[in-house]
Amino acid sequence: MNFVVGFIVAFIGIFFISFNGQQMHLSPKGDILTIVAAIMWAIYSVVLKKVNELGHTSIQNTKRIFAWGLFFMTISLPILGFDVSMDEILIPLNLLNLLFLGVVACAGCFVIWNYSCSILGSVRTNQYVYLNPIATIIFSVIILHEKITPCIVLGTILTLSGLIISEYKKKES
């Protein structure tokens, strides 16, 4: 019960942070893509649980997952009409950006994610995704000098409260 209540409270908090008092506009294509992305992430988390049970390390699992991802992306590129020349890729800045995105932002983060799922489990690890908007707020204030609004404060309080509620377990006496 705590998990469900905490999830709802955290979700409402994320809503306040995301919309920040602005009017909500529906965009069917974007909304459908968002829902599909959430479903794909849920499927990935469930499959990852099974992969982690095979006894391989997080790095080995991530290598295999990335290899299959690269394989399917490579065979789909011509079908989707994606055309990029090696000259564009080999420009030093482009190459460094691709290496950073591939090694640090993707592979490194997925290794950490997969390791977290193997220790905490998929459901519990996914709960901590709700901390992303709070980290975004902190860095946007520090780096971009954005203002903190009452909606952001309320959303942050609700999100943290939801996480605490969902993690709360009664002590047995």
Salt bridges, closest charged atoms under 4 A:
GLU167 OE1 - ARG124 NH2 2.63
